[in-house]
C-alpha cells in the first residue's frame, strides 16, 4: 500500500512540476515509461505487481481528467492532492495477477494466498480485483465481472410514483409511506461521546496517539451507520422492483439541495440518490423501468385535473 502511495505522489509531482515549469502536459503512456526508470532507482517497487503500479498512474490520470472536467463546467475544481501516510487505502489488479482458489482463499501476485470469505457465486468473466483497507482495519476484496444482462419479462403491469423526502423517506402514490430511519440521529450520542474524547488532545501529540483506539470507535460508528443505510436502501429498492414494473421518481438536483446548510446532513443521510441508483440497477435485471420526472410542482399539481394548488 505504501509503495502504491509513493508511486501516486511521484506521478502527481511529475505532472505538476512539468506543468508549472514548462506548461507541458504528459500522457498516461509517458508516466508508465517513467515507472520503469523509477524501478531502477527504487528496487523495492519490484515487490508489487507491475499492473498494480500502472493502475496507480491510471488513478492519477483520472483525477486530472476529473479536475479539467470540473474546470470546464465551472464547478469547484479541486486540484488533485498528494496522499499522506495511511491515506492510500486500495490497490487494483486490472487484468491478471489474482486467482480465486476456493470460497475461503484467494491468491494474489507478489503477496500469496489470503484467507477470504467469498460469499456469493460469480456471474460472467471476472476482470479486476481491488483490495481495500477500511478505517476500522477490515480488508475487503471487490471483484468486477463482465456479463450479459438478460432481463426477465415484467412480473406485472403495476406502476408507482414516489415522492422522496426527509420527514418521510418515501411517500407512495397510493398514500402509503416509508418512515425515515434517520441513521445519523440513531448513532448521534455515541459519535458525539467518542469525538469529545478525541478533541481533548492536540492531533499528533503523544496523548492523541494513545487514544487512537477511540478514533477506531468513531470509524466503527461511521461504518455501522453506512452499513445500516445500505442494507435499508437495498431492501426498499428490491421491494419496489419486485412489486412494480414502472417506478417513477422525481429527478431531484441533490447536488444543489445539499447547499442548504440546514438540511444538508438530513438529505445526505436519507440517501435518495443511492435508492434511485439501486432501483435502476435492479430494474435492468428484472425487466422493469425507472422513470425520472421533472420535480417542478409535483407536490402542488392535482393528479386528476392538473390544477396547481399551493400548500400552506
Secondary structure by P-SEA (a helix, b strand, c coil): caaaaaaaaaaaaaaaaaaaaccccccaaaaaaaaaaaaaaccccccccaaaaaaaaaaaaaaaaaaaaaaaaccccccbbbbcccccccccccccccccccccccccccccbbbbbccccccccccbbbbbbccccbbbbbbbbbbbbbcccccccbbbbbbbbcccccccccccccccccccccaaaaaaaaaaaaaccccccaaaaaaaaaaaaaaaaaaaaaaaaaaaaaaaaaaaaacccbbbbccccccccccccccaaaaaaaaaaaaaaaaaaaaaaacbbbbbcccccccccccccccccccc
